Structure formats: C-alpha cells, structure tokens
C-alpha cells in the first residue's frame, strides 16, 4: 500500500520530483533560442544575443529549496538533469532543504539571522518581496535580466500575462519564475463511482438526470449509497466525504456550489470577496452540519489538522475506505485499485454540487492554478551573492528558458545530452534518453515506462514548464485522465480565484497579513464547531460570526485587496 501511495504521489508534477544520478557531457553553447510559450510564441522563439560570461572557474552556489516528499536519504539533491546543468555551467550546489512542515519557519529564521543562502525558493515566503529588497535581503533583477538573461526576457516580453504577473506596480521584478505553457489542474474533488455501481447494480439514477452528480440533491443520493456501502463493509473506519480540518476548502471546492468562491476570490462584477464571510456561507454550513449529523461527513475531520488538503487521511483514501475527497489526477480511473484485495476502484473527477434549493444553478469556478506564473513559484537571489556570483547564477538559470533547457528540466535528457551514461536512467529502463533529440517526442522506452516523468526531470527548478504529450503508460484503458480531470475540475471556469500575482506595498502586505491571521484564527475553529454541533448554528449566531469578522477588520482587508487587484488589472492592459 505504501508503495502505491508513493508512486501515485510522485506522479504529480506540480508537487513532487525525484532526481537520479548521472554524468552527461553538455555543451554550454547549446539551447540558445528562447522557449515558445503561449500564443505569442513566435516572438519568444527568436534568438536573443547571448551574454559573454566566464565559466572557466567552478562556482559554488547555495540554494534553499523545498524538500520533496520522499523518504529521508533518498537521492534527490543532484540528479540527471542537475548534473548535466551543473557541468554545463561549471557549478557546485550546496542544498539547504529544511524538514517538511518547517519550511516557512526555517525561511523566516534565515531572514531574521541574515545568514542567507545565495538562492532562495519563494514557495513558502510570506514576506513582501519589495520589503525584502529594501531590507537588503534580495536583489531587484530587472536590469540584470536585461543584460544576463536574454531567454527569460524573451519569454517575458512574448507573454504579457506572465510579465504582468511577475513585475510589480513600479516595474520591479524579484524572482526567476516557473512559467507554465499550458497549466492543467492537478487535483480536485473525486468520487468512487464503483461504489454507486455496486449499490445500484449498475443502474445509477441521479435525481438531476445527469450522468454525474451535479446538484446537492444528487450528492445526497450519492452519499446515502456510500453510507450504506461502508456501514456493511466491516471496515473499522470509513468516510463518505472528507473535508479539511477547517471545515472548508480555501480554494473553493464544495463552497463553489453555494455561490461562493474560495477564501479570497473575485466576484463576477470584479469585486474582492472573502468566501467564509459571505451570506451564502450560511447555506454551506447548514448543509455540512446536516451531512455531518447523517454520518456523511468524516466524523474525525476536525482533528486532522496536519493533513494536506490534497492528501487527506491516506489510510482511508488509499485503503478503499473513502467515498469523496480532494484527489490528484494520478488517482483517477482505476489507479487506486487494490487487486490483492479484489477491490477495483473507479475514481472519477467531480465538481461542486449546485445548491439549486437556494437558486444556484451553476457552481462558481474553482480552478486553483490561477495563472501561468507567480512569484511564489520562483527563486530569488540574495545579497549573499556578490555581483560576479549573481551574474553566474542568472546566466545558468537562463538556460531553462531556452527550448532545449525547458525540455530538459520538464522532460529529461536525450541520448545526445548524456542519458545513455546515466545509471539512474538505466536502472529505470531508459537507455536511449527520455525524449528524441531536439524534440518533445518521447522515446519508445519512455512511452512505455511507468515511472513518473518527474523521476527523470528537475521540475523544481525555475524555467519554462513545457506542455508535453501523454505517454502510452499514462493511459488507462486508452484514456488520459489528466485531461479528463482538468476538464471536469475547470468546467465552470477558472477566473474566480484571487490572482496570486496581485502585488501590494510593504505597508499593505503587513496590514493584510495581520487582519487575515486574526480572522483565520477566529473563523477556523468556529466553522468546525458549527459543523460538528458544538456551537449552535442559526441565522442569529451566523450574523454574530459575520460581525466578529468585521470587527477584526474584514472591510479594511477587502479594501486593500481591491486596491491591489485594480492596480493589477491596470498593468495587465
């Protein structure tokens, strides 16, 4: 079971990557044309003039980076792609990877002590980048990008949406970002359709008449069948529906069916909103309370505060003891089946249930990946680097914005790039590289290989994340479930999540963070108590809850968020 969980989890490119060991013989002059991204790819495909940077001396670089979710001691610091890249630019890398769960704390400690690594993964940063620059922690990069990152600059200029996401209102840029060519939703709500087939003898009949559960009434039909199934299963612990410990999905799942976006979202008329303070949130809470009382909602949800929302109680989900949860694209179809126990699961994507009783005919869009690039998915360069080292760092990272480099970081090495000499590739059955030379076409070996693509690549590094084709081994009964899930999860749009690329002044950031922390500290415990029944839920008690959020600064919070969003729209034009 644990092996199945690890294998499926590693398949999620946005989340995890496992690197092998290899020694290629790269040519530092290769891959000079910028990668093609977006509709403006013809501009990006031009060949910018390469800067002259002396790489004759070995340069050591320290990098603070989020650790992968793999067992301690697993090779992963310097693998196939990174060894190829390091040799190309004559680099040595010293990694600082904090234990999982301590990344934000360790990053804050680094900022506090002034003992910075040369390069900093911004994935767990909560500080305003402009403030970090003003405080002498990181570099402002616009002039350096112009001079030493011609391929990154070409990608930015060819893709206005990416450029507006990464530059602030003053025209400053602080991060070397990951740019996605065509982002696909990697996870969302899923349900066990096989349970419904079993309980109805193959005659599933949703009240709406649809083939998939799409309304609250449909969900109650589904959850009722699941409860009957689990009640007679003999399993010691089960869950028809697993929700986060807070009682809601901050990205908007479930709430979207009640006419509410996530915690921070944009209404149809362009206004910043706070989902858990909206009037319709009362209808959501009332339904969750009702479902909890009926035994539909996982009884122990409120105690699972350490669970990641996309990996909830894996003992239940991977053990065949859950009906609906937030799953991954890698979970879809029969991927989670347990043939050793004669359990064939059919896991299918599902969207939020429309609350038709209260006039909601279509859920709001809940697409988590609200842009092709953000400063949170990038690296900053600290002032621990002198200018000479800074230039070496930028010159090296610029490779990952070339067509060759973007394919290398995302898909792995070709035979010409040294894959045939890579022991880790060979051990995984790849002797001729993962892709054909100078192309995005998989080799015959890679088409059939069942390892996740990220086992051969370096998807944590910044650069262009190319949109590669599905492999034969990615298909289940001829179906590519990544596309199936993406279509289902984004069916109702992807514009409701508050854009991650909205920027705020240092003063605004400080005020926003303080207010939000106070509101979250109050709301999260209160919401769970409403659902469980520890606190009475009535129109009056909900109104008191809303008033407390206002007293904690909700209106000022929304005012600041709106101002930032309006500036974002202005610079995006």
ABEGO torsion letter per residue (X at the ends): XAAAAAAAAAABAAABBBBBBBBBBBBAABGABBBBBEAAAAAAABBBBBBBBBAABBBBBBBBBBBBBBBBGBBAABBAAAAAAAAAAGBBBBBBBBBBGAAAAAAAAAAAAGBBBABBBAAABABBAAAAAAAGABBBAAAAAAAABAAAAAAAAABAAAAAAABBAAGBBABBBBBBABBBBABEBBBBAAAAAAAAGGBBBBAAGBABBABAAAAAAAAAAAAAAAAAAGBABBBABBBBAAGBBAAGBGAAAAGBBBABBBBAAGBBBBAAABAAAAAAAAAAAAAAAAGABBAAAAAAAABBAABBGAAAAAAGABABBBBBAAABEAAABBAAAGBBBBBBBBBBBBBAAAGBABBBBABABABABBAABBBBBBAABBAAAAAAAAAAAAAAABAAAAAAAAAEBBAAAGAAABAAAAAAGBAAEABBBGBABBBAAAAABABBAAAABBAABBEBBBBBBBBAAABBGGBBAAAAAAAAAAAAEAAABBBAABBBBAAAAAAAAAAAAAAAAAAAAAAAAAAAGABBBBAAAAAAAAAAAAAAGAAAAAAAAAAAAAAAAAAAX
